[in-house]
Amino acid sequence: MLRVHLTTDDLLRVRVAPSVGPLAEAYHSLEALTGPGGWAQFRPWRQKFGGSRLVETIRPLASLIPGPGPCFDLGALTGTGSSVEQGLEQLLGAPDELVRLELGNISTPQADPRWIRSLMEGDLTARRQLADAVAACHRFTVGPYWGRIQAHLDAVRADLARTLLSGGVEQLLGTFCAPTIRWRSPVLEIRYPDAVEVHLGGRGLVLAPMVFLADPPVLLTDSLDRDAPAVLAFPTLRDPLVGARLWSEDPAARQSLTALLGRTRAAALEIVTEGCTTTELARRLNVSPASASQHATVLRNANLITTQRRGGAVLHTVTPLGVELLNRTVGGPAPAPAPAAARFSA
């Protein structure tokens, strides 16, 4: 049993994150894609790849999937924001000490030990190889579905927010991941093979919903900042029927979105769900930056996306209205969260 002790200050600092981020989801999706295939909720998604082998670029990242024991926290290196571009930049600029700590926490029997050593020693070529693998993995496994994944996660987060508003933080902790997680004030009890006691000591707890997490909730802590809140990533996709709805393709629904917005702007809206700059949007739409900016302006004026300046660039992100439109016309109504399974991994 893993027992997480929360003080009054911790309870005041409980919050729900939008997600663990698209890059961390992509990394964990490799387990669902390359594993034995027993996770029924991911079977329709796996079938879309037709048994195709991983492209060579992804293999370095796949080699970091550990066996039993601590997991590799890619989100610590890429951040949890919605922008793939910014996540990759953060990975490339992550402190060498943090990389060493994250890699030192896991067993990597599949990885090339020379490459791991180069990563831990701060070799830029090895770091770039990792970033390229993360980007390729995202394009291959998660990117095409990120709009509907985000809509699902938004629905989960909204449901948790309603629980918090109506019943308070203790009701939230007592119901969000039952029966795997049990709230016995002031302790969260999580099914775990060993007896582990974790005292948060006032730093708070972030609940992070996650799609590509089949069995265990995962407790993550900042390796460099001991005052940073702990993050409890928990699975939201347990029911095979819910999974079938999430991964299903509805050509008629997609056509309705295209008819409403036009082919290019419909594609732009789906791309912006990942968070992107105008330059990235132009590249992915295969249009000029001026044209991409014009499409973004139309979507922004319709309150489907929002734009913020970040340094010398602007970052576009989807609004709740944009997510709702995609949810209704592409992915279908987002399902409510389902209970997690019984196994926990730390």
PADODREN-713441 format. One record per residue (C-alpha): z, x, y; residue number from 1; residue in three letters. Coordinates in steps of 0.001 Angstrom, whole numbers, plus 500000, padded with zeros to 6 digits. Layout:
// PADODREN-713441
<pt z="Z" x="X" y="Y" seq="NUM" type="ALA"/>
...
// end
This chain:
// PADODREN-713441
<pt z="500000" x="500000" y="500000" seq="1" type="MET"/>
<pt z="499119" x="501215" y="503487" seq="2" type="LEU"/>
<pt z="501691" x="500016" y="506001" seq="3" type="ARG"/>
<pt z="500771" x="500178" y="509690" seq="4" type="VAL"/>
<pt z="503817" x="499776" y="511945" seq="5" type="HIS"/>
<pt z="503231" x="498180" y="515358" seq="6" type="LEU"/>
<pt z="505698" x="498261" y="518219" seq="7" type="THR"/>
<pt z="505825" x="495688" y="521008" seq="8" type="THR"/>
<pt z="503644" x="498019" y="523079" seq="9" type="ASP"/>
<pt z="501141" x="498196" y="520219" seq="10" type="ASP"/>
<pt z="500957" x="494402" y="520051" seq="11" type="LEU"/>
<pt z="500221" x="494285" y="523774" seq="12" type="LEU"/>
<pt z="497356" x="496738" y="523190" seq="13" type="ARG"/>
<pt z="495636" x="494954" y="520297" seq="14" type="VAL"/>
<pt z="492015" x="494222" y="521140" seq="15" type="ARG"/>
<pt z="488757" x="493436" y="519347" seq="16" type="VAL"/>
<pt z="485762" x="495763" y="519765" seq="17" type="ALA"/>
<pt z="482198" x="494410" y="519771" seq="18" type="PRO"/>
<pt z="481272" x="496690" y="516832" seq="19" type="SER"/>
<pt z="481535" x="500233" y="515534" seq="20" type="VAL"/>
<pt z="478107" x="500902" y="517076" seq="21" type="GLY"/>
<pt z="474582" x="500883" y="515624" seq="22" type="PRO"/>
<pt z="474658" x="504535" y="514522" seq="23" type="LEU"/>
<pt z="477922" x="504230" y="512595" seq="24" type="ALA"/>
<pt z="476575" x="501051" y="510962" seq="25" type="GLU"/>
<pt z="473418" x="502966" y="510029" seq="26" type="ALA"/>
<pt z="475421" x="505727" y="508350" seq="27" type="TYR"/>
<pt z="477440" x="503245" y="506301" seq="28" type="HIS"/>
<pt z="474281" x="501297" y="505431" seq="29" type="SER"/>
<pt z="473249" x="504281" y="503312" seq="30" type="LEU"/>
<pt z="476073" x="503450" y="500899" seq="31" type="GLU"/>
<pt z="474685" x="499945" y="500462" seq="32" type="ALA"/>
<pt z="471136" x="501268" y="500105" seq="33" type="LEU"/>
<pt z="471686" x="504228" y="497779" seq="34" type="THR"/>
<pt z="474690" x="502903" y="495827" seq="35" type="GLY"/>
<pt z="474600" x="501155" y="492455" seq="36" type="PRO"/>
<pt z="473541" x="497840" y="493991" seq="37" type="GLY"/>
<pt z="476535" x="495747" y="493008" seq="38" type="GLY"/>
<pt z="477061" x="494372" y="496500" seq="39" type="TRP"/>
<pt z="475383" x="490989" y="496261" seq="40" type="ALA"/>
<pt z="475592" x="490297" y="499995" seq="41" type="GLN"/>
<pt z="473234" x="493229" y="500666" seq="42" type="PHE"/>
<pt z="470775" x="492548" y="497845" seq="43" type="ARG"/>
<pt z="468154" x="490705" y="499974" seq="44" type="PRO"/>
<pt z="468358" x="493514" y="502523" seq="45" type="TRP"/>
<pt z="467921" x="496190" y="499832" seq="46" type="ARG"/>
<pt z="464923" x="494373" y="498407" seq="47" type="GLN"/>
<pt z="463100" x="494761" y="501721" seq="48" type="LYS"/>
<pt z="462876" x="498488" y="501034" seq="49" type="PHE"/>
<pt z="461259" x="497925" y="497640" seq="50" type="GLY"/>
<pt z="463102" x="500799" y="496011" seq="51" type="GLY"/>
<pt z="461492" x="503260" y="498415" seq="52" type="SER"/>
<pt z="463101" x="506680" y="498494" seq="53" type="ARG"/>
<pt z="464806" x="507962" y="501599" seq="54" type="LEU"/>
<pt z="462543" x="509918" y="503879" seq="55" type="VAL"/>
<pt z="463380" x="513607" y="503876" seq="56" type="GLU"/>
<pt z="464718" x="513500" y="507447" seq="57" type="THR"/>
<pt z="467571" x="511185" y="506386" seq="58" type="ILE"/>
<pt z="468761" x="513288" y="503462" seq="59" type="ARG"/>
<pt z="471155" x="515512" y="505461" seq="60" type="PRO"/>
<pt z="473045" x="512422" y="506635" seq="61" type="LEU"/>
<pt z="473027" x="510885" y="503163" seq="62" type="ALA"/>
<pt z="474584" x="514077" y="501801" seq="63" type="SER"/>
<pt z="477657" x="513389" y="503974" seq="64" type="LEU"/>
<pt z="478515" x="510211" y="502078" seq="65" type="ILE"/>
<pt z="481783" x="511186" y="500380" seq="66" type="PRO"/>
<pt z="483180" x="510151" y="497070" seq="67" type="GLY"/>
<pt z="486632" x="508533" y="496828" seq="68" type="PRO"/>
<pt z="488883" x="509541" y="499671" seq="69" type="GLY"/>
<pt z="488598" x="509840" y="503444" seq="70" type="PRO"/>
<pt z="485348" x="508705" y="505035" seq="71" type="CYS"/>
<pt z="483201" x="510540" y="507564" seq="72" type="PHE"/>
<pt z="483757" x="508928" y="510981" seq="73" type="ASP"/>
<pt z="480315" x="509222" y="512569" seq="74" type="LEU"/>
<pt z="481443" x="506868" y="515342" seq="75" type="GLY"/>
<pt z="483863" x="509546" y="516543" seq="76" type="ALA"/>
<pt z="480839" x="511764" y="517248" seq="77" type="LEU"/>
<pt z="478388" x="509139" y="518526" seq="78" type="THR"/>
<pt z="480674" x="506654" y="520284" seq="79" type="GLY"/>
<pt z="480673" x="502917" y="519704" seq="80" type="THR"/>
<pt z="478357" x="501817" y="522520" seq="81" type="GLY"/>
<pt z="475236" x="499769" y="521884" seq="82" type="SER"/>
<pt z="472766" x="502414" y="523110" seq="83" type="SER"/>
<pt z="471190" x="504483" y="520342" seq="84" type="VAL"/>
<pt z="469875" x="506969" y="522892" seq="85" type="GLU"/>
<pt z="473305" x="507585" y="524416" seq="86" type="GLN"/>
<pt z="474918" x="507793" y="520980" seq="87" type="GLY"/>
<pt z="472539" x="510559" y="519955" seq="88" type="LEU"/>
<pt z="473199" x="512415" y="523218" seq="89" type="GLU"/>
<pt z="476939" x="512123" y="522580" seq="90" type="GLN"/>
<pt z="476472" x="513475" y="519056" seq="91" type="LEU"/>
<pt z="474552" x="516483" y="520356" seq="92" type="LEU"/>
<pt z="477259" x="517169" y="522926" seq="93" type="GLY"/>
<pt z="480300" x="516469" y="520737" seq="94" type="ALA"/>
<pt z="482950" x="519221" y="520832" seq="95" type="PRO"/>
<pt z="482622" x="521719" y="517987" seq="96" type="ASP"/>
<pt z="486308" x="521240" y="517214" seq="97" type="GLU"/>
<pt z="485775" x="517523" y="516640" seq="98" type="LEU"/>
<pt z="482830" x="518185" y="514317" seq="99" type="VAL"/>
<pt z="484934" x="520666" y="512325" seq="100" type="ARG"/>
<pt z="487791" x="518182" y="512051" seq="101" type="LEU"/>
<pt z="485558" x="515320" y="510892" seq="102" type="GLU"/>
<pt z="483703" x="517416" y="508326" seq="103" type="LEU"/>
<pt z="486932" x="519036" y="507183" seq="104" type="GLY"/>
<pt z="488394" x="515618" y="506339" seq="105" type="ASN"/>
<pt z="485837" x="514786" y="503639" seq="106" type="ILE"/>
<pt z="484508" x="516185" y="500400" seq="107" type="SER"/>
<pt z="480734" x="516759" y="500580" seq="108" type="THR"/>
<pt z="479602" x="517704" y="497057" seq="109" type="PRO"/>
<pt z="475994" x="516647" y="497784" seq="110" type="GLN"/>
<pt z="475629" x="518600" y="501010" seq="111" type="ALA"/>
<pt z="474154" x="522071" y="501354" seq="112" type="ASP"/>
<pt z="477235" x="524251" y="501953" seq="113" type="PRO"/>
<pt z="475247" x="526552" y="504244" seq="114" type="ARG"/>
<pt z="474239" x="523622" y="506424" seq="115" type="TRP"/>
<pt z="477809" x="522325" y="506522" seq="116" type="ILE"/>
<pt z="479029" x="525774" y="507484" seq="117" type="ARG"/>
<pt z="476410" x="525961" y="510258" seq="118" type="SER"/>
<pt z="477509" x="522564" y="511557" seq="119" type="LEU"/>
<pt z="481150" x="523590" y="511590" seq="120" type="MET"/>
<pt z="480292" x="526854" y="513360" seq="121" type="GLU"/>
<pt z="478482" x="525007" y="516177" seq="122" type="GLY"/>
<pt z="474894" x="525909" y="515247" seq="123" type="ASP"/>
<pt z="472582" x="523902" y="517526" seq="124" type="LEU"/>
<pt z="469751" x="523732" y="514997" seq="125" type="THR"/>
<pt z="472077" x="522210" y="512396" seq="126" type="ALA"/>
<pt z="473437" x="519764" y="514972" seq="127" type="ARG"/>
<pt z="469896" x="518725" y="515927" seq="128" type="ARG"/>
<pt z="469072" x="518223" y="512241" seq="129" type="GLN"/>
<pt z="472062" x="515897" y="511944" seq="130" type="LEU"/>
<pt z="471029" x="513973" y="515068" seq="131" type="ALA"/>
<pt z="467468" x="513629" y="513766" seq="132" type="ASP"/>
<pt z="468817" x="512333" y="510449" seq="133" type="ALA"/>
<pt z="471027" x="509773" y="512219" seq="134" type="VAL"/>
<pt z="468103" x="508577" y="514374" seq="135" type="ALA"/>
<pt z="465779" x="508322" y="511364" seq="136" type="ALA"/>
<pt z="468413" x="506441" y="509371" seq="137" type="CYS"/>
<pt z="468886" x="503957" y="512185" seq="138" type="HIS"/>
<pt z="465134" x="503323" y="512458" seq="139" type="ARG"/>
<pt z="464846" x="502893" y="508694" seq="140" type="PHE"/>
<pt z="467881" x="500804" y="507738" seq="141" type="THR"/>
<pt z="469448" x="499074" y="510740" seq="142" type="VAL"/>
<pt z="467109" x="499105" y="513729" seq="143" type="GLY"/>
<pt z="464777" x="496326" y="512511" seq="144" type="PRO"/>
<pt z="467775" x="494028" y="511973" seq="145" type="TYR"/>
<pt z="470084" x="495051" y="514805" seq="146" type="TRP"/>
<pt z="469454" x="491901" y="516846" seq="147" type="GLY"/>
<pt z="470656" x="489597" y="514100" seq="148" type="ARG"/>
<pt z="473454" x="492014" y="513103" seq="149" type="ILE"/>
<pt z="474716" x="492018" y="516677" seq="150" type="GLN"/>
<pt z="474492" x="488231" y="516822" seq="151" type="ALA"/>
<pt z="476565" x="488006" y="513642" seq="152" type="HIS"/>
<pt z="479156" x="490450" y="515009" seq="153" type="LEU"/>
<pt z="479298" x="488572" y="518318" seq="154" type="ASP"/>
<pt z="480038" x="485367" y="516412" seq="155" type="ALA"/>
<pt z="482808" x="487132" y="514480" seq="156" type="VAL"/>
<pt z="484299" x="488494" y="517690" seq="157" type="ARG"/>
<pt z="484138" x="485090" y="519373" seq="158" type="ALA"/>
<pt z="485958" x="483524" y="516420" seq="159" type="ASP"/>
<pt z="488690" x="486167" y="516628" seq="160" type="LEU"/>
<pt z="488983" x="485610" y="520384" seq="161" type="ALA"/>
<pt z="489502" x="481889" y="519821" seq="162" type="ARG"/>
<pt z="492249" x="482656" y="517310" seq="163" type="THR"/>
<pt z="493921" x="485015" y="519783" seq="164" type="LEU"/>
<pt z="493759" x="482483" y="522617" seq="165" type="LEU"/>
<pt z="495026" x="479570" y="520546" seq="166" type="SER"/>
<pt z="497630" x="481286" y="518372" seq="167" type="GLY"/>
<pt z="498446" x="484637" y="519930" seq="168" type="GLY"/>
<pt z="498206" x="488158" y="518587" seq="169" type="VAL"/>
<pt z="500446" x="487557" y="515563" seq="170" type="GLU"/>
<pt z="498245" x="484720" y="514316" seq="171" type="GLN"/>
<pt z="495212" x="486954" y="514823" seq="172" type="LEU"/>
<pt z="496769" x="489745" y="512768" seq="173" type="LEU"/>
<pt z="497875" x="487273" y="510118" seq="174" type="GLY"/>
<pt z="494437" x="485741" y="509536" seq="175" type="THR"/>
<pt z="491584" x="488069" y="510531" seq="176" type="PHE"/>
<pt z="491234" x="489859" y="507202" seq="177" type="CYS"/>
<pt z="493307" x="487883" y="504681" seq="178" type="ALA"/>
<pt z="494124" x="488352" y="501866" seq="179" type="PRO"/>
<pt z="493356" x="492078" y="501936" seq="180" type="THR"/>
<pt z="495455" x="492570" y="505051" seq="181" type="ILE"/>
<pt z="498807" x="490827" y="505356" seq="182" type="ARG"/>
<pt z="500870" x="490644" y="508546" seq="183" type="TRP"/>
<pt z="504614" x="490919" y="508014" seq="184" type="ARG"/>
<pt z="505895" x="491488" y="511512" seq="185" type="SER"/>
<pt z="505990" x="494212" y="512684" seq="186" type="PRO"/>
<pt z="503905" x="495726" y="509865" seq="187" type="VAL"/>
<pt z="500289" x="495293" y="508766" seq="188" type="LEU"/>
<pt z="500161" x="495714" y="504989" seq="189" type="GLU"/>
<pt z="496808" x="496762" y="503552" seq="190" type="ILE"/>
<pt z="496045" x="497056" y="499853" seq="191" type="ARG"/>
<pt z="495746" x="500746" y="499101" seq="192" type="TYR"/>
<pt z="496242" x="502834" y="495939" seq="193" type="PRO"/>
<pt z="498876" x="505112" y="497505" seq="194" type="ASP"/>
<pt z="501988" x="504463" y="499550" seq="195" type="ALA"/>
<pt z="501157" x="505454" y="503144" seq="196" type="VAL"/>
<pt z="503154" x="504740" y="506293" seq="197" type="GLU"/>
<pt z="501414" x="504891" y="509707" seq="198" type="VAL"/>
<pt z="503403" x="504464" y="512925" seq="199" type="HIS"/>
<pt z="501192" x="503702" y="515922" seq="200" type="LEU"/>
<pt z="503975" x="504470" y="518381" seq="201" type="GLY"/>
<pt z="502617" x="502410" y="521262" seq="202" type="GLY"/>
<pt z="499022" x="503668" y="521279" seq="203" type="ARG"/>
<pt z="497624" x="500280" y="520261" seq="204" type="GLY"/>
<pt z="495147" x="499023" y="517683" seq="205" type="LEU"/>
<pt z="491456" x="498136" y="517976" seq="206" type="VAL"/>
<pt z="489989" x="495724" y="515417" seq="207" type="LEU"/>
<pt z="486330" x="496622" y="514861" seq="208" type="ALA"/>
<pt z="484114" x="494173" y="512906" seq="209" type="PRO"/>
<pt z="481559" x="495872" y="510687" seq="210" type="MET"/>
<pt z="478658" x="494598" y="508576" seq="211" type="VAL"/>
<pt z="477935" x="497582" y="506302" seq="212" type="PHE"/>
<pt z="481425" x="497884" y="504934" seq="213" type="LEU"/>
<pt z="481450" x="496222" y="501566" seq="214" type="ALA"/>
<pt z="484933" x="496633" y="500182" seq="215" type="ASP"/>
<pt z="487562" x="498483" y="502205" seq="216" type="PRO"/>
<pt z="488906" x="498189" y="505701" seq="217" type="PRO"/>
<pt z="489002" x="501678" y="507208" seq="218" type="VAL"/>
<pt z="491730" x="502971" y="509520" seq="219" type="LEU"/>
<pt z="490372" x="505590" y="511931" seq="220" type="LEU"/>
<pt z="492262" x="507755" y="514386" seq="221" type="THR"/>
<pt z="491082" x="510125" y="517105" seq="222" type="ASP"/>
<pt z="491328" x="513674" y="515753" seq="223" type="SER"/>
<pt z="491632" x="515209" y="519221" seq="224" type="LEU"/>
<pt z="493555" x="512573" y="521186" seq="225" type="ASP"/>
<pt z="496715" x="511433" y="519434" seq="226" type="ARG"/>
<pt z="497362" x="508897" y="522207" seq="227" type="ASP"/>
<pt z="494068" x="507082" y="521657" seq="228" type="ALA"/>
<pt z="494367" x="503708" y="519901" seq="229" type="PRO"/>
<pt z="493793" x="503567" y="516163" seq="230" type="ALA"/>
<pt z="490690" x="501683" y="515036" seq="231" type="VAL"/>
<pt z="490755" x="499351" y="512058" seq="232" type="LEU"/>
<pt z="487169" x="498696" y="510936" seq="233" type="ALA"/>
<pt z="486987" x="495640" y="508713" seq="234" type="PHE"/>
<pt z="484145" x="494034" y="506736" seq="235" type="PRO"/>
<pt z="482626" x="490779" y="507961" seq="236" type="THR"/>
<pt z="479956" x="490193" y="505309" seq="237" type="LEU"/>
<pt z="481445" x="489220" y="501961" seq="238" type="ARG"/>
<pt z="479675" x="486021" y="500899" seq="239" type="ASP"/>
<pt z="476216" x="486499" y="499262" seq="240" type="PRO"/>
<pt z="475046" x="483200" y="500800" seq="241" type="LEU"/>
<pt z="476035" x="484395" y="504254" seq="242" type="VAL"/>
<pt z="474230" x="487655" y="503528" seq="243" type="GLY"/>
<pt z="471106" x="485791" y="502443" seq="244" type="ALA"/>
<pt z="471063" x="483939" y="505761" seq="245" type="ARG"/>
<pt z="471591" x="487126" y="507732" seq="246" type="LEU"/>
<pt z="468720" x="489002" y="506079" seq="247" type="TRP"/>
<pt z="466298" x="486109" y="505718" seq="248" type="SER"/>
<pt z="462989" x="486176" y="507557" seq="249" type="GLU"/>
<pt z="461808" x="482972" y="509177" seq="250" type="ASP"/>
<pt z="458221" x="483474" y="510407" seq="251" type="PRO"/>
<pt z="458170" x="480084" y="512125" seq="252" type="ALA"/>
<pt z="461335" x="480900" y="514069" seq="253" type="ALA"/>
<pt z="459986" x="484305" y="515102" seq="254" type="ARG"/>
<pt z="456761" x="482657" y="516230" seq="255" type="GLN"/>
<pt z="458767" x="480253" y="518398" seq="256" type="SER"/>
<pt z="460417" x="483167" y="520189" seq="257" type="LEU"/>
<pt z="457028" x="484783" y="520737" seq="258" type="THR"/>
<pt z="455620" x="481514" y="522046" seq="259" type="ALA"/>
<pt z="458550" x="481167" y="524446" seq="260" type="LEU"/>
<pt z="458593" x="484689" y="525869" seq="261" type="LEU"/>
<pt z="455273" x="486214" y="524900" seq="262" type="GLY"/>
<pt z="454820" x="488844" y="522201" seq="263" type="ARG"/>
<pt z="455729" x="491880" y="524312" seq="264" type="THR"/>
<pt z="458783" x="490351" y="526006" seq="265" type="ARG"/>
<pt z="460055" x="488964" y="522695" seq="266" type="ALA"/>
<pt z="459800" x="492486" y="521268" seq="267" type="ALA"/>
<pt z="461480" x="493879" y="524400" seq="268" type="ALA"/>
<pt z="464418" x="491488" y="524029" seq="269" type="LEU"/>
<pt z="464974" x="492564" y="520428" seq="270" type="GLU"/>
<pt z="464776" x="496253" y="521387" seq="271" type="ILE"/>
<pt z="467280" x="495802" y="524218" seq="272" type="VAL"/>
<pt z="469857" x="494492" y="521745" seq="273" type="THR"/>
<pt z="470283" x="498151" y="520769" seq="274" type="GLU"/>
<pt z="470820" x="499194" y="524387" seq="275" type="GLY"/>
<pt z="468050" x="501322" y="525870" seq="276" type="CYS"/>
<pt z="466715" x="502868" y="529046" seq="277" type="THR"/>
<pt z="463440" x="501862" y="530676" seq="278" type="THR"/>
<pt z="461825" x="505044" y="529354" seq="279" type="THR"/>
<pt z="462914" x="504288" y="525794" seq="280" type="GLU"/>
<pt z="461803" x="500664" y="526135" seq="281" type="LEU"/>
<pt z="458366" x="501814" y="527345" seq="282" type="ALA"/>
<pt z="458030" x="504232" y="524443" seq="283" type="ARG"/>
<pt z="458957" x="501679" y="521813" seq="284" type="ARG"/>
<pt z="456739" x="498974" y="523320" seq="285" type="LEU"/>
<pt z="453911" x="501497" y="523756" seq="286" type="ASN"/>
<pt z="453456" x="500524" y="527405" seq="287" type="VAL"/>
<pt z="453812" x="502366" y="530703" seq="288" type="SER"/>
<pt z="457282" x="502736" y="532284" seq="289" type="PRO"/>
<pt z="456133" x="500492" y="535141" seq="290" type="ALA"/>
<pt z="455118" x="497770" y="532687" seq="291" type="SER"/>
<pt z="458393" x="498122" y="530769" seq="292" type="ALA"/>
<pt z="460310" x="497818" y="534032" seq="293" type="SER"/>
<pt z="458393" x="494639" y="534862" seq="294" type="GLN"/>
<pt z="459172" x="493073" y="531486" seq="295" type="HIS"/>
<pt z="462834" x="494038" y="531893" seq="296" type="ALA"/>
<pt z="462898" x="492414" y="535339" seq="297" type="THR"/>
<pt z="461583" x="489122" y="533956" seq="298" type="VAL"/>
<pt z="464182" x="489137" y="531152" seq="299" type="LEU"/>
<pt z="466930" x="490066" y="533621" seq="300" type="ARG"/>
<pt z="465951" x="487263" y="536019" seq="301" type="ASN"/>
<pt z="466195" x="484849" y="533070" seq="302" type="ALA"/>
<pt z="469746" x="486184" y="532406" seq="303" type="ASN"/>
<pt z="468707" x="487409" y="528951" seq="304" type="LEU"/>
<pt z="469491" x="491075" y="529666" seq="305" type="ILE"/>
<pt z="471574" x="492989" y="532190" seq="306" type="THR"/>
<pt z="470884" x="496380" y="533751" seq="307" type="THR"/>
<pt z="473307" x="499090" y="534875" seq="308" type="GLN"/>
<pt z="472571" x="502447" y="536456" seq="309" type="ARG"/>
<pt z="473816" x="505430" y="534448" seq="310" type="ARG"/>
<pt z="473207" x="508651" y="536346" seq="311" type="GLY"/>
<pt z="469495" x="508997" y="536954" seq="312" type="GLY"/>
<pt z="468526" x="506274" y="534479" seq="313" type="ALA"/>
<pt z="469157" x="502577" y="534006" seq="314" type="VAL"/>
<pt z="470555" x="501112" y="530804" seq="315" type="LEU"/>
<pt z="469470" x="497659" y="529655" seq="316" type="HIS"/>
<pt z="471734" x="495599" y="527395" seq="317" type="THR"/>
<pt z="471418" x="492062" y="526100" seq="318" type="VAL"/>
<pt z="473556" x="489266" y="527578" seq="319" type="THR"/>
<pt z="475398" x="486611" y="525544" seq="320" type="PRO"/>
<pt z="472584" x="484190" y="526436" seq="321" type="LEU"/>
<pt z="470005" x="486656" y="525114" seq="322" type="GLY"/>
<pt z="471982" x="487106" y="521904" seq="323" type="VAL"/>
<pt z="472262" x="483347" y="521502" seq="324" type="GLU"/>
<pt z="468504" x="482947" y="521958" seq="325" type="LEU"/>
<pt z="467786" x="485583" y="519334" seq="326" type="LEU"/>
<pt z="470437" x="484116" y="517076" seq="327" type="ASN"/>
<pt z="468831" x="480693" y="517171" seq="328" type="ARG"/>
<pt z="465181" x="481698" y="517014" seq="329" type="THR"/>
<pt z="465225" x="484767" y="514760" seq="330" type="VAL"/>
<pt z="468360" x="485199" y="512711" seq="331" type="GLY"/>
<pt z="469551" x="481629" y="512358" seq="332" type="GLY"/>
<pt z="473028" x="480452" y="513357" seq="333" type="PRO"/>
<pt z="475467" x="483327" y="513050" seq="334" type="ALA"/>
<pt z="477999" x="482710" y="510268" seq="335" type="PRO"/>
<pt z="481746" x="482850" y="510600" seq="336" type="ALA"/>
<pt z="483520" x="485916" y="509233" seq="337" type="PRO"/>
<pt z="484473" x="485932" y="505581" seq="338" type="ALA"/>
<pt z="487550" x="487470" y="503976" seq="339" type="PRO"/>
<pt z="487468" x="491143" y="503077" seq="340" type="ALA"/>
<pt z="487819" x="492461" y="499555" seq="341" type="ALA"/>
<pt z="490805" x="494138" y="498058" seq="342" type="ALA"/>
<pt z="490040" x="497861" y="498214" seq="343" type="ARG"/>
<pt z="490994" x="500054" y="501185" seq="344" type="PHE"/>
<pt z="489732" x="503500" y="502063" seq="345" type="SER"/>
<pt z="491350" x="505767" y="504613" seq="346" type="ALA"/>
// end
